Amino acid sequence: MIAWLQSRRKLLVIILAITVVAFVGVGFVGWGQYSYGSKASAVARVGDERVTMEQLQIAYTNLHGYYSQFYGEEIDSSMERELQNLALRSLVNDAMLLNYASELGILVSDQAVADRIMRMEAFHHEGRFDKEIYLESLRNMRREVRDFEDEIKRQLTLERLFSLLELPATPVEQRLMAAGQFMANRLAIEVVEAPQNITLSEAAVRDYYEENRYEFMGDPHFDVSYIALSLEGVEATEEEAREQYQRNRMQFLDEAGAPQPYEAVKEKALEAARYAKLRREALRTRIDWRDGKTSATRLDNLPFTNDTLPIEVMDALERASGRTITDPIQTADGFVLARVERRHAPEPLSFEQARPMAELMLRQIRMQDSLRQRAEERLERFSGEDVGFVVMGQSEPVGPLNAMESRQLSAEIFGGDSAEGVVMLQNRAVVYRVLEQKLFDKEQFEEARGMLDRQAANLKSNRIQQDLISRLQNRYRIEIY
């Protein structure tokens, strides 16, 4: 998930640059008992710019909310740390750019800040800016007016710097973009089906197992200590539920991604408040366990897949280092604290245990080998059917292939440099020959010119921003506290 986000820096720039807007009415996501920073709430200094804990919390909250909406799943402690680090790196990059903007003399007036705030719909009433709503919103979010307006000024400064880095696409670049997206190959193909009569002897399966026995490993085993805290009996008041709702509105979204009113999610807010109360108790219990003031239940030689501890607890234990007590792990019934006392390395399964899997794997290997041999023989005496032009990322079925097979065929042909060859699919192979190639139609190019211009300009701008940040890393001193 993190690699996916990092590969889309333009999206991150948007998310992190406008955090002040998204933060209104959202609240902070708790980080448990750990935090960055040791110098007057600063977590980093880059040149003349400070990165504060508040900025980091806001950036993290937005990443956390975006991830939760996009994937619709809970974020574990490991992912939380990755998101925290990603938020911090993004803020450090912003701080480098702000230093550079200062060197260039890029200034943002107080009037420009006021104009931006007055255009924010979050502070409007009946279509007009309402100062009381503005001040009340900041009070609810426990934000100082000055800090909020400073954040707006930083956002506007970055926007003005980015505008200087934007260069229009040249005609050549537009055509390169068009060639990359609309290139098409006219193909002749022949589909070769996988053989169905693969027979395996007992000796062949056993030999395969012996040669690859370390691919057939059993589950790891652990000696584990744990404390389970049950949600049963934990009550929350209406006031606590409302406070939980106000602080974490991003947890209570409708299908369109908009925060729902409290009354519509009251039961969920009450449950969230109960979990929040129990989590605080779990953190206190963790400290008592660490200090030897309470005892835990011990289980020896516990397999990874077991009926005693939920899978999310075992996942956390597998990632844990040393004999560290885990953070509170939320389960369907409450929270669990756990610690690995000893790890037992997994051992190879016996032949009897591994036989079904070994037979299946060997059968697949023999089938693929036979299929490739048949396909290569067909290529030598090729007599495929002309299926017309196929474009990059083909979504329409090609000949007798389904849509997924057609996309795979297209990807392998356009990703390679051969005019003919064999593409191996799951249970069939495609023998192909490129009969003709075209870059794009003139009419197609004209219709997409606007889109191509934006795409090329965005690519150039992103590349310039990345190169600039790389250079600035050696220009300003970076301190992470």
Secondary structure, DSSP 8 states (H G I E B T S, - for coil): -HHHHHT-HHHHHHHHHTHHHHHTTT-----TT-----BTTEEEEETTEEEEHHHHHHHHHHHHHHHHHHH-S---HHHHHHHHHHHHHHHHHHHHHHHHHHHHT----HHHHHHHHHT-GGGEETTEE-HHHHHHHHHHTT--HHHHHHHHHHHHHHHHHHHHH-----HHHHHHHHHHHH-EEEEEEEEEE--S-----HHHHHHHHHHTGGGSB---EEEEEEEEEE-TT----HHHHHHHHHHTGGGSB-TTS-B--GGGGHHHHHHHHHHHHHHHHHHHHHHHHHTTSS--EEEEEEESS-SSS-HHHHHHHHH--TT-----EE-SSEEEEEEEEEEE---B--HHHHHHHHHHHHHHHHHHHHHHHHHHHHHHT---EEEEEEETT--S--TT--HHHHHHHHHHHHHS--SEEEEE-SSEEEEEEEEEEE---HHHHHHTHHHHHHHHHHHHHHHHHHHHHHHHTTTS-EEE-
